[in-house]
């Protein structure tokens, strides 16, 4: 299935996916200064938090896109697989960036974030039906 771009409910997904690729490619050293300020900042500005939130939002945006196209069912398994596959793609790209590395722990944080995004979408959708 090809996803149309012009006037598409997937347009936010395309923009966000590019932003996510860029953000996941910057040096993590810039975050270290913030993390050293306090223990709370160490959690808030951790790489895992960014992966979790970043891919949770990606999955949620994909759900919104499919909901906008189909108006009925969202293919949750396909959205989950697409989101995690994009996370894997980014991790592979990071192999070729000198200051980044491939990390299974990052991929796990991506997958947990995707699940959270899907659950959040379901909860919000059910709240609108009630």
N, C-alpha and C positions, 0 to 999 in steps of 0.2 A: 504494500500500500504506500503510495507516494503522498507525502504531506505537502500540500500547497503552501506557498509562502505569502503571497499578496492577499491581504484581508483575512489571513488565517488566524484561528484561535491559537495556533502554535507559534506565532511570531514572538511572544514573550519567552517561549522555551528556547528558540534559536538565539535570541540576544543573551539570555541568561547563561546558556551553555557556552557561548564564546567568552563571556565574563568569567565564568567558572574556570575555564581552561587557562585564561590569563592569570587569575588569582592563584591557581594551584601551581603556577610556574615561577612565581616570584621567590626570591631567596627567603627562607624562613628566619634568617638571622635578624631581620627587622622586627620580628615578633619577640625575640629573646629579651630585648630591652624592656618591653612592656611586661613580660612574664616575670621578670626579676623584681618588679615593683611590689608585688604582694602575692600571697598564696591564691587569693581570689582571681587576680589577673592571670596567674599561671593556668588556672582552669578555663577561664573565659577565652583567653587568647591562645589556647593550645591548638595544635594542628588537628587533633582528633575532634575538637569542638567544631572547627571550621568544616571538616569533612562531613560530620554528622549533619550540621545545619545546612551546608551547601547542597548535599545530595538529597536531603529531605525536601528542601524547597524545589529542587529539580523534579523529583517525583510528583510533588503536589502540582507544579505547573503543567507537567505532562497530563496528569489526570484532568485538570481544568481544560486543557486543549482537546483531549478526547471527548470530554463532556460537551464541549462547544460544538464538536463535529457531529457526534452521534445522538446527542440529546437524551440518551437512555442509559446505556451500559458503558462502563469504563473497563477496558481490558487490563485489570490490575496486574496479572502475571506478566503481560507484555510490557507494561509501564515499569514494573520492578526490574525485569530483565534488561530493558533498554537503559535504565538509570545505572544499574550496576555495571553494565557493559561499557558505558561512557566513563565511569570511574576507573575501570580497568584500562581503557584507552589512555586516560590521563596519566595513570601510573606508568604505563609503557612509555609514553612521551617523556616522562620525568627521568627515565634511564639516560636519555641523551642530553639532559641539562646538567651542567657540571655541579651545581650546588643542590640538586635534588636527587632522590633515589626512589626506586620502586619499593613499595612497602605493603606487605600483606595486612599489617595492622591498619594502614590507611584504607585499604580496600574493605576491611571489616567495618570500619567506622562509616564508610560510604553505604554499605549494605544495611547497617542498623539505622542510619539516617533515612534511607529509602523506605524501610518498613515503617518508620515513624511518620514519614510524609504520607504514605498510603493510609495508615490508620487515622491520621488527622483529617485527611480528605473524607474518609468514610464517616467520621464523627460529625464533621461540619455538614456533610450532605444529609445525614440523618436528622440533624437538628433543624434543617430547613424544611424537611418533610413533616415534622411534627407540628 
